[in-house]
Amino acid sequence: SETYYECAMWNSTGFHDFYVTAGPGACNLMGRSEKRITEKIYLDVNEKSYEEAHSAIQETLSVKIDRLDNTIAVDKIDFLKIDAEGGDHFVLEGAQKLLENKQVLCAKTEVQLFPIFERDNPLLAEQQILMRDYGYRLIGIDLDHSGYTYGASKVKKRYDRRPLYGGDAIFVVDFDLHDLCEKDTFRLGVVCFI
């Protein structure tokens, strides 16, 4: 069954500005992008800059925010997927109790390889340190995101390596440091196999 919550997940409770952007997949709680960067990035998927096609703010709304710790009331979460457009680190901070108690077996988060927001923008390294401190191990990085060019490019994709701006990190309970019961070991194995 599915449950929907009328709030955004974050590391605190209350209300927060939610930024509706030109590209619906770039809507976020992080705020304005760093235009000195995003105006020069061109993704493989279109001929407009990242700023113009995705991150330009169209509207700002006030939304209710809450912590995952306050929202999720289950014993175990086999697989937690977070994609908060640069705010994944803050969502993980809001899941501190769930993570410290090893109630999440596997988490897949979006990561950025360089900052694209004006505000503090945690990157892959910060997420990995946070998750290590919670008792998790990074077991994989999915870098299957679109590459980019620095400015519009006429070079065909097959001839251009195109640097990456982000991907997904996969974390699991560090099974060498924490004893998992047989059931959780099996569940973690199944999740990692998929």
C-alpha positions in Angstrom: 0.0 0.0 0.0 1.1 3.6 -0.6 1.0 6.4 1.9 1.3 10.1 0.9 2.4 12.8 3.3 1.4 16.4 2.8 4.9 17.7 3.6 8.4 17.8 2.2 11.1 15.8 4.0 14.0 17.9 5.5 16.1 18.0 8.7 13.7 20.2 10.7 10.0 20.8 11.1 7.9 23.9 10.2 7.6 25.7 6.9 10.2 26.2 4.2 10.4 27.9 0.8 9.8 25.5 -2.1 11.1 26.6 -5.4 9.1 25.8 -8.5 11.5 25.7 -11.4 11.4 25.8 -15.2 12.1 22.1 -15.3 9.7 20.1 -13.0 12.5 17.7 -12.1 14.6 20.6 -10.6 12.0 21.9 -8.1 13.7 22.0 -4.7 14.1 23.4 -1.2 17.7 24.4 -1.8 17.0 27.8 -3.5 18.5 29.6 -6.3 21.1 28.0 -8.5 24.5 29.5 -8.8 24.0 31.2 -12.2 27.8 31.5 -12.9 27.7 27.8 -13.1 24.2 26.8 -14.4 24.2 29.3 -17.2 27.3 27.5 -18.7 26.1 23.9 -18.2 24.4 22.3 -21.2 23.0 18.8 -20.7 22.9 16.2 -23.4 19.1 16.2 -23.4 18.5 19.8 -24.8 20.1 22.8 -26.4 19.4 25.3 -23.5 21.5 26.0 -20.5 20.7 24.1 -17.3 19.6 27.5 -15.9 17.2 28.2 -18.7 15.8 24.7 -19.2 15.8 23.5 -15.5 16.7 25.6 -12.6 15.3 29.1 -13.3 12.8 29.8 -10.5 9.3 30.4 -11.7 7.5 30.6 -8.3 8.2 30.2 -4.6 5.7 28.5 -2.3 5.7 28.0 1.4 5.4 24.2 2.2 5.3 22.2 5.4 8.5 20.3 6.2 9.1 17.5 8.5 11.8 14.9 9.4 11.6 11.3 8.2 12.1 10.4 11.9 8.8 12.0 12.7 7.0 10.7 9.7 7.9 7.0 9.2 6.7 4.6 11.8 7.8 1.2 10.7 10.3 -1.3 12.1 12.4 -1.7 9.0 12.7 0.0 5.6 14.3 -2.3 3.1 15.0 0.4 0.5 14.8 4.1 0.9 15.2 6.3 -2.2 15.8 10.0 -1.8 16.0 12.5 -4.7 15.7 15.9 -3.2 17.5 18.0 -5.9 20.6 18.8 -3.9 18.9 18.5 -0.5 19.4 14.7 0.1 22.0 15.3 2.8 19.5 17.4 4.8 16.8 14.7 4.3 19.3 12.1 5.7 20.0 14.4 8.7 16.2 14.3 9.3 16.4 10.5 9.3 19.0 10.4 12.0 17.1 8.1 14.4 16.0 5.7 11.7 19.6 5.4 10.4 21.3 5.2 13.8 18.9 2.4 14.8 19.6 0.6 11.5 15.9 0.7 10.6 16.9 1.4 7.0 18.8 -1.4 5.4 19.6 0.3 2.1 19.4 3.9 1.0 19.9 5.3 -2.5 20.4 9.1 -2.7 21.1 11.6 -5.4 24.5 13.2 -5.2 26.1 16.1 -6.8 29.8 16.2 -7.8 30.1 20.1 -7.6 27.9 22.7 -6.0 25.2 24.3 -8.2 23.2 26.2 -5.6 24.0 29.6 -4.0 23.5 28.2 -0.5 25.5 25.4 1.2 25.3 22.5 -1.2 26.6 19.2 0.3 28.3 17.0 -2.2 29.0 13.2 -2.4 31.8 13.3 0.1 29.7 15.0 2.8 26.9 12.4 2.3 29.4 9.6 2.5 30.8 11.0 5.8 27.3 11.5 7.3 26.3 8.0 6.3 29.5 6.5 7.7 28.9 8.3 11.0 25.4 6.7 11.0 27.0 3.2 10.5 26.5 2.8 6.7 28.9 1.8 3.9 28.9 3.2 0.4 28.7 0.1 -1.9 28.0 1.7 -5.2 27.7 4.9 -7.3 25.4 5.0 -10.3 26.8 7.7 -12.6 24.2 7.1 -15.3 23.1 10.7 -15.3 23.4 13.0 -18.4 26.8 14.5 -19.0 27.2 18.2 -19.8 29.2 20.5 -21.9 30.6 23.8 -20.7 28.6 26.1 -23.0 26.8 25.0 -26.2 28.8 22.4 -28.1 28.6 21.1 -31.7 30.9 18.1 -30.8 28.9 14.9 -31.3 28.3 13.1 -28.1 30.1 9.9 -29.2 33.3 12.0 -29.5 33.0 14.0 -26.3 33.5 12.3 -22.9 31.3 15.0 -21.2 31.9 15.5 -17.5 29.2 14.4 -15.0 27.5 16.7 -12.5 25.8 14.0 -10.4 24.6 10.5 -9.9 23.2 8.2 -7.2 25.0 6.8 -4.2 23.9 3.4 -2.7 24.5 2.9 1.0 23.9 -0.2 3.2 24.2 -0.9 6.9 27.9 -1.6 7.4 27.6 -5.4 7.8 31.1 -5.7 9.1 30.6 -3.3 11.9 27.0 -4.1 12.9 25.4 -7.5 13.5 22.3 -8.0 11.5 19.8 -10.7 12.3 19.3 -13.5 9.7 16.1 -12.0 8.4 17.7 -8.5 7.9 20.7 -10.1 6.3 18.4 -11.9 3.8 16.4 -8.8 3.2 19.5 -6.7 2.6 20.9 -9.4 0.2 17.6 -9.3 -1.8 17.6 -5.5 -2.0 21.3 -5.5 -3.2 20.6 -8.2 -5.7 17.8 -6.2 -7.5 
